[in-house]
Amino acid sequence: MNRLPMNVPAPGLPARVRIHEVGARDGLQNEKTAVPTEVKAEFVHRLAAAGLTTIEATSFVHPKWVPQLADAEQLFPLLGDVEAALPVLVPNERGLDRALALGATRIAVFGSATETFASRNLNRTVAESLAMFEPVVARAKEGGAHVRGYLSMCFGDPWEGPVPVHQVVSVAKALLDLGCDELSLGDTIGVATPGHVQQLLSALNEVGVATDRIGVHFHDTYGQALSNTLAALQHGVTTVDASAGGLGGCPYAKSATGNLATEDLVWMLDGLGIETGVDLAALTATSVWMAERLGRPSPSRTVRALSHKE
């Protein structure tokens, strides 16, 4: 049988994209019930076997805030044989200590472009959160770790509404100035549109932020995640966050629906002739496997289409 989608490249796009897989962390943290540690470990192993090279493993936050990831200390040692980069999210120095004690070499901090979300998510102002991250990033870098800075609410906020581009640029630049190696721009509630994406990327370039330091993290609330991703690719972005099976949202922003599904992203990239190294069939099988353990079908359209073929 001829393989679909057909490979039809488009001009002006990167030859290769690195997918930053967030399903095991951002996806599972939004589940109503905790997934067993051994199932999480198997999930990460299967994702790596499907060809994903960056898999966000867990989060070292206090169990009171994200009880679904309370098993970080138990999970991370089970991933020692995984042949992929395994970033972990840390909220503060205590979280960093826990992660470094287990040998983590890739760290992520999670900031906000808006004051309301910073208050609700971090119980701090934007400035206070940056001050909290400063020693975390510095110590991680001193230890040789790679540091990613997440910036949420980059395109709109459920409490504040539109977020001015210059405001996002200011906080993004501050995160990078702390020493972060890369920045992930989060459309936390899924309200971005392609022109807005390109305007923000251009504004970041204008203050000296190179495109190769930027990743994009889109949610599909209004069905815009793939079109926004394509806009970012046209601008030169080569790092795209996605979640296997479309798992996840944001526990602190109730209007946030699922992340861009990794399978939907890979289908588009395969059709465009853009390399990812990901085996779509193996990835789809992994998401079907996880959906069975969660007791519900995957929201990914590509997973549904491929898994229902005769």
C-alpha positions as CSV (number, residue, x, y, z in Angstrom):
1,M,0.0,0.0,0.0
2,N,1.3,3.5,-0.9
3,R,2.3,5.4,2.2
4,L,0.3,8.5,3.1
5,P,0.6,11.4,3.5
6,M,2.3,12.2,0.2
7,N,5.6,14.0,0.7
8,V,5.1,17.4,-0.8
9,P,7.7,20.0,0.5
10,A,6.8,23.7,0.8
11,P,9.4,26.4,0.3
12,G,10.9,28.3,3.2
13,L,10.6,25.6,5.8
14,P,13.3,24.0,8.0
15,A,14.6,20.6,6.9
16,R,14.3,19.1,10.4
17,V,12.2,19.8,13.5
18,R,13.0,18.7,17.0
19,I,9.8,17.6,18.8
20,H,9.9,18.4,22.5
21,E,7.5,15.7,23.8
22,V,5.5,16.9,26.9
23,G,2.9,14.1,27.2
24,A,4.5,12.4,30.2
25,R,4.7,15.6,32.2
26,D,2.3,18.3,30.9
27,G,-0.1,15.6,29.7
28,L,-0.3,13.4,32.7
29,Q,-0.3,16.2,35.3
30,N,-3.7,17.2,34.1
31,E,-5.3,13.8,34.7
32,K,-7.9,13.6,37.4
33,T,-6.4,10.5,38.8
34,A,-2.7,9.5,39.3
35,V,-1.2,7.2,36.7
36,P,0.9,4.3,38.2
37,T,4.6,5.0,38.2
38,E,5.4,1.9,36.2
39,V,2.9,2.9,33.5
40,K,4.6,6.4,33.3
41,A,7.9,4.7,32.9
42,E,6.7,2.4,30.2
43,F,5.1,5.4,28.5
44,V,8.5,7.2,28.4
45,H,10.3,4.1,27.1
46,R,7.7,3.6,24.3
47,L,8.0,7.3,23.3
48,A,11.7,7.0,23.0
49,A,11.4,3.8,21.0
50,A,9.1,5.7,18.6
51,G,12.0,8.0,17.9
52,L,11.4,11.0,20.1
53,T,14.7,12.4,21.3
54,T,13.5,14.9,23.9
55,I,10.9,13.7,26.4
56,E,9.9,15.8,29.4
57,A,9.8,13.2,32.1
58,T,8.2,14.7,35.2
59,S,8.0,17.7,37.5
60,F,9.7,18.2,40.9
61,V,6.9,20.3,42.4
62,H,5.3,19.9,45.8
63,P,2.8,17.0,45.7
64,K,0.1,19.4,47.1
65,W,0.2,21.4,43.9
66,V,0.5,18.6,41.3
67,P,-0.4,15.3,43.0
68,Q,-0.3,13.4,39.7
69,L,3.5,13.9,39.6
70,A,4.2,13.2,43.3
71,D,6.2,10.1,42.3
72,A,9.0,12.0,40.6
73,E,11.7,10.5,42.9
74,Q,10.4,7.0,42.1
75,L,10.0,7.5,38.4
76,F,13.2,9.2,37.3
77,P,15.5,6.3,38.4
78,L,13.4,4.0,36.2
79,L,14.4,6.0,33.1
80,G,18.1,5.6,33.3
81,D,18.3,3.4,30.2
82,V,16.1,5.7,28.0
83,E,18.0,7.0,25.0
84,A,16.6,10.5,24.9
85,A,17.1,13.8,26.7
86,L,14.8,13.8,29.8
87,P,14.1,17.4,30.9
88,V,12.3,17.9,34.2
89,L,10.3,20.9,35.5
90,V,11.5,22.5,38.7
91,P,9.6,25.4,40.5
92,N,12.3,26.5,42.9
93,E,15.6,25.6,44.5
94,R,14.1,22.8,46.5
95,G,12.8,21.2,43.3
96,L,16.2,21.7,41.7
97,D,17.9,20.0,44.6
98,R,15.6,17.0,44.2
99,A,16.2,16.8,40.5
100,L,20.0,17.2,40.7
101,A,20.2,14.6,43.4
102,L,18.8,12.1,40.9
103,G,21.2,13.1,38.1
104,A,18.9,15.3,36.0
105,T,20.9,17.2,33.4
106,R,18.1,19.1,31.7
107,I,16.0,21.5,33.8
108,A,13.0,23.7,33.0
109,V,11.4,26.6,34.9
110,F,7.9,27.8,34.3
111,G,7.1,31.6,34.2
112,S,4.2,33.7,33.2
113,A,3.8,36.7,30.9
114,T,0.9,38.0,33.0
115,E,0.5,39.0,36.6
116,T,-2.8,37.2,37.2
117,F,-1.5,33.8,36.1
118,A,1.8,34.4,38.0
119,S,-0.2,35.0,41.1
120,R,-2.5,32.0,40.6
121,N,0.2,29.6,39.4
122,L,3.3,30.7,41.4
123,N,1.7,32.8,44.1
124,R,4.1,35.6,43.1
125,T,4.3,38.6,40.9
126,V,6.1,38.3,37.6
127,A,9.1,40.1,39.1
128,E,9.1,37.9,42.2
129,S,8.9,34.8,40.1
130,L,11.9,35.9,38.0
131,A,13.8,36.5,41.3
132,M,12.9,33.0,42.4
133,F,14.2,31.5,39.2
134,E,17.5,33.4,39.2
135,P,19.4,31.1,41.7
136,V,17.7,28.0,40.2
137,V,19.0,28.8,36.7
138,A,22.4,29.9,38.0
139,R,22.9,26.8,40.0
140,A,21.7,24.5,37.2
141,K,24.1,26.1,34.8
142,E,27.0,25.9,37.2
143,G,26.3,22.2,37.4
144,G,26.4,21.9,33.6
145,A,22.7,21.4,33.1
146,H,20.7,22.7,30.1
147,V,17.9,25.1,31.1
148,R,14.7,25.7,29.3
149,G,12.4,28.6,30.3
150,Y,8.7,28.2,29.7
151,L,6.7,31.3,29.3
152,S,2.9,30.9,29.6
153,M,0.1,33.2,28.6
154,C,2.1,34.6,25.6
155,F,-1.0,35.1,23.4
156,G,-3.9,35.7,25.8
157,D,-4.9,35.3,29.4
158,P,-8.3,34.0,30.7
159,W,-8.4,36.8,33.3
160,E,-6.6,39.7,31.6
161,G,-7.6,39.1,28.0
162,P,-5.2,40.2,25.3
163,V,-1.5,40.3,26.3
164,P,0.5,43.0,24.6
165,V,3.4,41.7,22.6
166,H,5.9,44.1,24.2
167,Q,4.9,42.7,27.6
168,V,5.6,39.1,26.5
169,V,8.9,40.2,24.9
170,S,10.0,41.9,28.2
171,V,9.4,38.8,30.3
172,A,10.9,36.5,27.7
173,K,14.1,38.6,27.5
174,A,14.3,38.6,31.3
175,L,14.1,34.8,31.4
176,L,16.8,34.4,28.8
177,D,19.0,37.0,30.6
178,L,18.9,34.8,33.7
179,G,20.8,32.2,31.6
180,C,18.1,30.0,30.1
181,D,19.4,28.2,27.0
182,E,16.1,28.1,25.3
183,L,12.6,29.6,25.6
184,S,9.3,27.9,25.0
185,L,6.5,30.4,24.1
186,G,3.2,29.0,25.5
187,D,-0.2,29.6,24.1
188,T,-1.7,28.3,27.3
189,I,-5.4,28.8,26.5
190,G,-5.1,28.2,22.7
191,V,-6.1,31.7,21.5
192,A,-3.2,32.5,19.2
193,T,-3.5,32.9,15.4
194,P,-0.7,32.8,12.8
195,G,-0.2,36.5,12.4
196,H,0.1,37.0,16.1
197,V,2.7,34.2,16.2
198,Q,4.8,35.7,13.6
199,Q,4.5,39.2,15.1
200,L,5.7,37.9,18.5
201,L,8.6,36.0,16.9
202,S,9.7,39.1,15.0
203,A,9.5,41.3,18.1
204,L,11.7,38.9,19.9
205,N,14.2,38.9,17.1
206,E,14.2,42.7,17.2
207,V,15.5,42.7,20.8
208,G,18.2,40.2,20.0
209,V,16.6,36.9,20.7
210,A,17.7,34.4,18.0
211,T,15.0,32.2,16.5
212,D,17.1,29.1,17.2
213,R,16.6,29.7,20.9
214,I,12.9,29.7,20.6
215,G,10.4,26.8,20.8
216,V,6.6,27.0,20.5
217,H,4.0,25.3,22.7
218,F,0.4,25.6,21.3
219,H,-2.9,24.3,22.6
220,D,-5.7,23.4,20.3
221,T,-8.7,25.1,22.1
222,Y,-9.8,26.8,18.9
223,G,-8.3,24.4,16.4
224,Q,-5.4,26.7,15.6
225,A,-2.4,24.7,17.0
226,L,-1.2,23.3,13.6
227,S,-1.7,26.5,11.7
228,N,0.2,28.4,14.4
229,T,2.9,25.8,14.3
230,L,3.2,26.2,10.5
231,A,3.5,30.0,11.0
232,A,6.3,29.5,13.5
233,L,8.1,27.1,11.1
234,Q,7.8,29.7,8.3
235,H,9.6,32.1,10.6
236,G,12.4,29.5,11.1
237,V,11.5,27.9,14.5
238,T,12.7,24.3,14.6
239,T,11.6,23.2,18.1
240,V,8.0,22.4,18.6
241,D,6.4,21.1,21.8
242,A,3.7,18.5,21.5
243,S,2.0,15.8,23.5
244,A,1.5,12.2,22.5
245,G,-2.2,11.6,21.9
246,G,-3.0,15.2,22.6
247,L,-2.9,14.7,26.4
248,G,-3.0,17.6,28.8
249,G,-4.0,21.2,29.3
250,C,-3.2,23.3,32.3
251,P,-4.5,22.7,35.8
252,Y,-4.3,26.4,36.7
253,A,-6.2,27.7,33.6
254,K,-9.5,25.9,33.3
255,S,-10.1,27.2,29.8
256,A,-7.0,25.4,28.6
257,T,-7.7,22.3,26.5
258,G,-5.3,19.7,25.2
259,N,-1.9,20.3,23.8
260,L,-1.1,19.9,20.1
261,A,-1.1,16.2,19.5
262,T,2.4,14.8,18.5
263,E,0.8,12.5,15.9
264,D,-1.0,15.4,14.3
265,L,2.2,17.4,14.2
266,V,4.2,14.4,12.7
267,W,1.6,13.8,10.0
268,M,1.9,17.4,8.9
269,L,5.7,17.4,9.1
270,D,5.9,14.1,7.2
271,G,3.8,15.5,4.4
272,L,6.0,18.6,4.2
273,G,9.1,16.4,3.9
274,I,10.4,17.7,7.3
275,E,12.5,15.2,9.2
276,T,11.6,14.4,12.8
277,G,13.1,10.9,13.3
278,V,9.7,9.8,14.7
279,D,8.0,6.6,13.6
280,L,4.3,7.6,13.3
281,A,3.0,4.1,13.5
282,A,4.9,3.3,16.7
283,L,3.9,6.6,18.2
284,T,0.2,6.1,17.4
285,A,0.4,2.6,18.9
286,T,1.9,4.2,22.1
287,S,-0.9,6.7,22.3
288,V,-3.5,4.0,21.8
289,W,-1.8,2.0,24.6
290,M,-1.9,5.0,27.0
291,A,-5.5,5.9,26.1
292,E,-6.5,2.3,27.1
293,R,-4.8,2.8,30.5
294,L,-6.6,6.2,30.9
295,G,-9.9,4.6,30.0
296,R,-10.8,7.0,27.2
297,P,-10.0,7.4,23.5
298,S,-7.2,9.7,22.4
299,P,-8.3,13.2,21.3
300,S,-5.7,13.2,18.5
301,R,-7.4,13.1,15.1
302,T,-4.4,11.3,13.6
303,V,-4.4,8.6,16.3
304,R,-8.1,8.0,15.7
305,A,-7.8,7.9,11.9
306,L,-4.8,5.5,11.9
307,S,-6.0,3.3,14.7
308,H,-9.5,2.8,13.2
309,K,-8.2,1.6,9.8
310,E,-9.0,-1.9,8.8
